[in-house]
């Protein structure tokens, strides 16, 4: 049975944003592993054909580390008060 979110999921909900960002990070990691393992397999078969694989892996791992630093150290998931302008726009009063 899939997990259920106890309330309507919106991007303004800090807990939902945190979960969504971490799930995106997990998908990013899975894609990194899947694509790079295939590329390294081809690189081992014929290094001259895909000679750029080490650089590609280095750039992607650097991006993955940067993504992780942002998610786990920089991102602010504290609840923020809505401004009066966005509050009235959500209710259709504008």
LOFIBA-850201 format. One record per residue (C-alpha): chain; residue number from 0; residue in one letter; y, x, z. Coordinates in pm, 1 decimal. Layout:
LOFIBA-850201
<rec cadena="A" num="NUM" residuo="a" Y="Y" X="X" Z="Z"/>
...
end
This chain:
LOFIBA-850201
<rec cadena="A" num="0" residuo="x" Y="0.0" X="0.0" Z="0.0"/>
<rec cadena="A" num="1" residuo="x" Y="338.3" X="147.7" Z="-97.2"/>
<rec cadena="A" num="2" residuo="x" Y="597.8" X="209.1" Z="172.4"/>
<rec cadena="A" num="3" residuo="x" Y="862.7" X="-60.1" Z="212.3"/>
<rec cadena="A" num="4" residuo="x" Y="1230.7" X="-9.4" Z="269.8"/>
<rec cadena="A" num="5" residuo="x" Y="1344.8" X="-228.7" Z="561.9"/>
<rec cadena="A" num="6" residuo="x" Y="1667.9" X="-339.3" Z="387.9"/>
<rec cadena="A" num="7" residuo="x" Y="1819.6" X="-367.5" Z="40.7"/>
<rec cadena="A" num="8" residuo="x" Y="1819.0" X="-11.1" Z="-99.4"/>
<rec cadena="A" num="9" residuo="x" Y="2162.9" X="101.7" Z="-213.7"/>
<rec cadena="A" num="10" residuo="x" Y="2306.7" X="443.4" Z="-285.3"/>
<rec cadena="A" num="11" residuo="x" Y="2567.5" X="382.0" Z="-11.7"/>
<rec cadena="A" num="12" residuo="x" Y="2294.3" X="375.4" Z="256.7"/>
<rec cadena="A" num="13" residuo="x" Y="2277.6" X="733.2" Z="397.4"/>
<rec cadena="A" num="14" residuo="x" Y="1908.4" X="712.5" Z="488.3"/>
<rec cadena="A" num="15" residuo="x" Y="1819.9" X="589.0" Z="139.8"/>
<rec cadena="A" num="16" residuo="x" Y="2034.6" X="860.6" Z="-23.0"/>
<rec cadena="A" num="17" residuo="x" Y="1858.5" X="1126.3" Z="183.9"/>
<rec cadena="A" num="18" residuo="x" Y="1513.6" X="993.2" Z="92.3"/>
<rec cadena="A" num="19" residuo="x" Y="1607.1" X="960.6" Z="-274.9"/>
<rec cadena="A" num="20" residuo="x" Y="1744.4" X="1316.2" Z="-288.3"/>
<rec cadena="A" num="21" residuo="x" Y="1430.7" X="1455.4" Z="-125.6"/>
<rec cadena="A" num="22" residuo="x" Y="1206.7" X="1262.1" Z="-364.2"/>
<rec cadena="A" num="23" residuo="x" Y="1410.2" X="1395.9" Z="-658.9"/>
<rec cadena="A" num="24" residuo="x" Y="1363.7" X="1745.6" Z="-515.7"/>
<rec cadena="A" num="25" residuo="x" Y="986.4" X="1688.5" Z="-499.2"/>
<rec cadena="A" num="26" residuo="x" Y="980.9" X="1570.2" Z="-862.4"/>
<rec cadena="A" num="27" residuo="x" Y="1187.4" X="1875.4" Z="-959.2"/>
<rec cadena="A" num="28" residuo="x" Y="931.9" X="2098.3" Z="-786.1"/>
<rec cadena="A" num="29" residuo="x" Y="637.4" X="1923.1" Z="-952.6"/>
<rec cadena="A" num="30" residuo="x" Y="798.9" X="1960.3" Z="-1295.9"/>
<rec cadena="A" num="31" residuo="x" Y="869.1" X="2327.3" Z="-1225.9"/>
<rec cadena="A" num="32" residuo="x" Y="506.8" X="2390.1" Z="-1135.0"/>
<rec cadena="A" num="33" residuo="x" Y="361.4" X="2189.6" Z="-1424.9"/>
<rec cadena="A" num="34" residuo="x" Y="582.7" X="2330.0" Z="-1700.9"/>
<rec cadena="A" num="35" residuo="x" Y="577.2" X="2688.5" Z="-1579.6"/>
<rec cadena="A" num="36" residuo="x" Y="201.4" X="2697.5" Z="-1531.5"/>
<rec cadena="A" num="37" residuo="x" Y="157.1" X="2583.0" Z="-1891.0"/>
<rec cadena="A" num="38" residuo="x" Y="408.7" X="2834.3" Z="-2020.0"/>
<rec cadena="A" num="39" residuo="x" Y="252.0" X="3120.0" Z="-1824.4"/>
<rec cadena="A" num="40" residuo="x" Y="-90.3" X="3021.7" Z="-1960.6"/>
<rec cadena="A" num="41" residuo="x" Y="46.9" X="3048.3" Z="-2315.4"/>
<rec cadena="A" num="42" residuo="x" Y="222.0" X="3371.0" Z="-2224.0"/>
<rec cadena="A" num="43" residuo="x" Y="-107.6" X="3521.9" Z="-2107.5"/>
<rec cadena="A" num="44" residuo="x" Y="-274.4" X="3419.9" Z="-2435.1"/>
<rec cadena="A" num="45" residuo="x" Y="-5.5" X="3570.2" Z="-2656.6"/>
<rec cadena="A" num="46" residuo="x" Y="283.7" X="3747.9" Z="-2479.2"/>
<rec cadena="A" num="47" residuo="x" Y="471.3" X="3811.0" Z="-2805.2"/>
<rec cadena="A" num="48" residuo="x" Y="484.1" X="3440.2" Z="-2891.0"/>
<rec cadena="A" num="49" residuo="x" Y="650.8" X="3324.4" Z="-2568.9"/>
<rec cadena="A" num="50" residuo="x" Y="816.1" X="3644.3" Z="-2449.8"/>
<rec cadena="A" num="51" residuo="x" Y="1103.5" X="3451.7" Z="-2285.4"/>
<rec cadena="A" num="52" residuo="x" Y="883.7" X="3291.3" Z="-2016.2"/>
<rec cadena="A" num="53" residuo="x" Y="980.3" X="3532.6" Z="-1733.3"/>
<rec cadena="A" num="54" residuo="x" Y="1352.2" X="3464.2" Z="-1787.6"/>
<rec cadena="A" num="55" residuo="x" Y="1295.0" X="3091.7" Z="-1817.4"/>
<rec cadena="A" num="56" residuo="x" Y="1098.3" X="3092.0" Z="-1492.4"/>
<rec cadena="A" num="57" residuo="x" Y="1363.0" X="3299.1" Z="-1315.5"/>
<rec cadena="A" num="58" residuo="x" Y="1645.3" X="3064.1" Z="-1420.7"/>
<rec cadena="A" num="59" residuo="x" Y="1448.1" X="2750.9" Z="-1330.2"/>
<rec cadena="A" num="60" residuo="x" Y="1342.5" X="2889.5" Z="-989.3"/>
<rec cadena="A" num="61" residuo="x" Y="1706.1" X="2983.2" Z="-919.6"/>
<rec cadena="A" num="62" residuo="x" Y="1807.7" X="2625.8" Z="-1004.6"/>
<rec cadena="A" num="63" residuo="x" Y="1529.0" X="2489.5" Z="-785.2"/>
<rec cadena="A" num="64" residuo="x" Y="1640.3" X="2706.1" Z="-492.4"/>
<rec cadena="A" num="65" residuo="x" Y="1999.1" X="2592.6" Z="-545.6"/>
<rec cadena="A" num="66" residuo="x" Y="1884.0" X="2231.1" Z="-548.4"/>
<rec cadena="A" num="67" residuo="x" Y="1695.5" X="2289.8" Z="-223.6"/>
<rec cadena="A" num="68" residuo="x" Y="1993.3" X="2456.7" Z="-56.6"/>
<rec cadena="A" num="69" residuo="x" Y="2211.8" X="2160.9" Z="-151.4"/>
<rec cadena="A" num="70" residuo="x" Y="1961.0" X="1898.6" Z="-31.6"/>
<rec cadena="A" num="71" residuo="x" Y="1863.7" X="2063.8" Z="294.5"/>
<rec cadena="A" num="72" residuo="x" Y="2183.3" X="2246.7" Z="396.5"/>
<rec cadena="A" num="73" residuo="x" Y="2494.2" X="2119.0" Z="220.0"/>
<rec cadena="A" num="74" residuo="x" Y="2451.0" X="1745.4" Z="152.4"/>
<rec cadena="A" num="75" residuo="x" Y="2623.1" X="1519.4" Z="403.7"/>
<rec cadena="A" num="76" residuo="x" Y="2425.2" X="1203.1" Z="475.0"/>
<rec cadena="A" num="77" residuo="x" Y="2644.6" X="1073.4" Z="754.8"/>
<rec cadena="A" num="78" residuo="x" Y="2752.0" X="710.1" Z="721.4"/>
<rec cadena="A" num="79" residuo="x" Y="3095.3" X="673.5" Z="567.2"/>
<rec cadena="A" num="80" residuo="x" Y="3329.1" X="382.2" Z="619.4"/>
<rec cadena="A" num="81" residuo="x" Y="3406.9" X="196.4" Z="300.7"/>
<rec cadena="A" num="82" residuo="x" Y="3767.6" X="197.3" Z="190.0"/>
<rec cadena="A" num="83" residuo="x" Y="3948.4" X="-138.2" Z="175.9"/>
<rec cadena="A" num="84" residuo="x" Y="3968.9" X="-112.3" Z="-202.9"/>
<rec cadena="A" num="85" residuo="x" Y="3594.3" X="-70.3" Z="-254.9"/>
<rec cadena="A" num="86" residuo="x" Y="3522.4" X="-337.8" Z="8.1"/>
<rec cadena="A" num="87" residuo="x" Y="3731.9" X="-600.6" Z="-171.5"/>
<rec cadena="A" num="88" residuo="x" Y="3587.9" X="-499.7" Z="-509.6"/>
<rec cadena="A" num="89" residuo="x" Y="3234.4" X="-554.3" Z="-379.9"/>
<rec cadena="A" num="90" residuo="x" Y="3322.2" X="-908.7" Z="-267.9"/>
<rec cadena="A" num="91" residuo="x" Y="3490.7" X="-1001.6" Z="-594.1"/>
<rec cadena="A" num="92" residuo="x" Y="3838.5" X="-1049.8" Z="-438.8"/>
<rec cadena="A" num="93" residuo="x" Y="4016.0" X="-814.0" Z="-677.6"/>
end
